[in-house]
Amino acid sequence: MVSTPVDVTKVDAILDEYRRDPLMLVQILRRVQAEYGCVPPAVRMHISRALNLPPAQVHGVVEFYHFMSSAPQGAYRIRLSDNITDRMLGNEAIMDRLCEKLGVKRGETRADGRVSVDYTSCTGMCDQGPAALANGLAVTRLTVTRVDEMARLIEMSAPLTTWPHDWFHVEDNIRRRHLTLNTEIEPGAAIRAVIKRGADAILREVQLSGLRGRGGAGYGTALKWKVCREAPWTPRYVTCNADEGEPGTFKDRVLLTGFADVMIEGMTVCAMIIGAEKGFIYLRGEYEYLHHHLLEVLWRRRAEHLLGADILGSGKKFDVDIHLGAGAYICGEENALIESLEGKRGIPRVRPPFLATHGYLQHPTANNNVETFVQAAQIAVEGGQWFSAAGTEKSKGTKLLSVSGDVERPGIYEIPWGATVAHVCEEARALGEILAVQVGGPSGAMISAAELERRVAYEDLPTGGSFMVFNTSRDIVLIAQNFARFFARESCGFCTPCRVGTQVLRRTIDKVVAGHGSEIELGEIEEIGRIVKGMSHCGLGQTAANPILDSLKRFRDRYESRLATREFVPDFDLDSAVAESRRLTGRDDSLAHLAR
Amino acid sequence: MSLTITIDGQEIPFEPGQTVMQAAAEAGVYIPHLCYNPDFKPHGSCKLCTCKVNGRYATTCTLPAAEGMVVENKTEGVQADRRRLTQMLFVEGNHYCPFCEKSGNCQLQAVAYHVGMQDSFFGHFYPRREMDASHPDILLDRDRCIQCDLCVKASREVDGKSVFGLGGRGMRTRLVVNSESGLLKDTDIAKEDRAAHICPTGAIIVKRVGYQIPIGERLYDRQDISQVGNRQPALRLEE
């Protein structure tokens, strides 16, 4: 293949903007993708030479992220969010309508290069779906009417800036406030507390608060920071995981919108405690619309000396950069996130060692969730006891839940840990009779209506914040299928059990849904589910089988009612296998068909 | 006092810093593996070396040995799950053992025999993967690639060339070649390179030497992989 000459002036400008730093590879490629609609092979080579990276590494990164491609995509790229909640709100009809109006097939680019349409994983708008991304920007509350208008604007080549503003309007939908959402701290208050009382005292407050990581894993925040600060080498780093990709989660989006100052303050407090001078916010690509807002907050804080070379006259130095993701659920896994920050494919590292000692560039790194940093800043001001007064013995304080699905009032509910599932459902006004609740997203747990008295807490049902309610009008098998497809699409492909196992689970449930399943498939789901769970490399694989195993355990009858027979039925259909021959020979008579 | 772990009831000594895999190998205990090669930093991706360690599954090529660890390696439960993993590797690619040049010297095939794999169990995925026969001396057949990363490491660390990299993701993870055309002929790989010989399967093979040893007389035709490990037979590169 001979490279077609490409004008690289724009690429050079982008490279210069990122100081030709190979660690910025993902950021550079994102910009190139936006500029050219793809990363053409010639541009890829140019970048690899400019950054002194092997072309295979650049190529590998382009192929890894959903929002990058080597082949040209449409000038308009519409991606419909495909979380189960979007599906319940009718995203399939939206997809059909959009494809029909634009004359394009899902997953393809129209021949004239005008538009491409596809599904994407949950975009974090479950309380205001069906949602989409239009050239990377979040669109909410899609309707058939809006889609018709969108198609018309696309045919007119109308720039996105001229599209109706309210399509891009994102609601906070804060429904219930508790400690965190009720507390406003003045910018700089937490930093002043560290300066006044000293890093040790504030670390003790965080310890006393009992704060645990809010991303879902629940590791003790003070302990993580302590390990990090005691690691005997520098520089150390603070990273904020703003890559909330768990389907059904959107509470970080709301915090990033209204509590960005407090979050950055929390990062600064952490930096002062562990002795870091550099921090990163890893913002999921789906939240690109928040990028500018966050940059503004950073600029203001620099102007107010809350960031920069001498923070509030303390002599301490700290600043924060924002890195954008490019469509990869796996990058919410902290090890994959750090790899992506370093400009690589988001493949989870082998542990040990852990990030607290060997994180960004193999240096000590405190990586925490958005909510964790917000609460840490508040604890620095209000004290550990203020926080630990709420919650349970092992789950101190409060938790933000993102509630969606069959409820009248979807949105953000801040609850003290230990609240029952029934209580949350009641507050959100569950619609109809509850069938099941998915606590913690597909990687969490699915519980049935008989278990609503269970508690949202590390002791019982831990969660990163996703809370999806399903009523009896829903089909549990289709819900599990949606989640199985999600994991199969998002597996990074590193390890065998997850790479292949998630595909096997998806294929098996597809077979059951198609009516070709038997008891044998149900047994296979259980066996393979156990293997994927037990043998996978990281949290993605270790939890990927949860929804299918949980639903099978609780709603086996729903699966059984879909079985064709209790005996084995091959998923290979002889008659459809010769369809191509029929088409080629132009025959469709009875002899050209094989009886089933 | 020396440090020990037990593997299937046998006491195995280890030095601090050794992995379970290293300690086992030194004591002559075979733990199945494909992406692990003692000359390189462990990758930990194939998961065939998974053992039950103190009752929980762990990847032994990356797990540091610790005093008193109780490891189950050859128990039926562990072997049965490894059998499924091996079957997964077979169905996700296109493996044609009966007419593959590597047959008999292939570690994937040998591990399959070792874990008692009789069939593929899962439906085959039949992926479409690109073959690269552009290079005069070396063939890259992605159908047989298991994404172990060994050629990537060998080329980078031993040959100093970085000819390969892993690209794609999920089921579309694939070996990418370091040239604008994406073809091997436009790289500086040579048949003497370590990268040309390290593949545990038949994804990267040197051309024209495949049948020097007849099928039936090859390494794993004669002995189980647990007896001979992953020693590759030396090929005569010059004819």
Interface residues (C-beta under 8 A of the other chain):
Chain A: M1 S3 P41 A42 R44 M45 P54 P55 A56 Q57 H59 G60 V61 V62 E63 F64 Y65 A328 R345 V350 P352 A488 R489 E490 S491 C492 G493 F494 C495 T496 P497 R499 V500 G501 T502 Q503 V504 R507 E527 I528 I531 G534 M535 S536 H537 D571 F572
Chain B: P42 H43 G44 S45 C46 K47 L48 T50 Y57 T59 T62 P64 D81 R84 L85 M88 L89 V91 E92 F122 G123 F125 I146 Q147 S162 V163 F164 G165 L166 G167 G168 R169 G170 M171 R172 T173 R174 V176 V177 N178 S179 E180 S181 G182
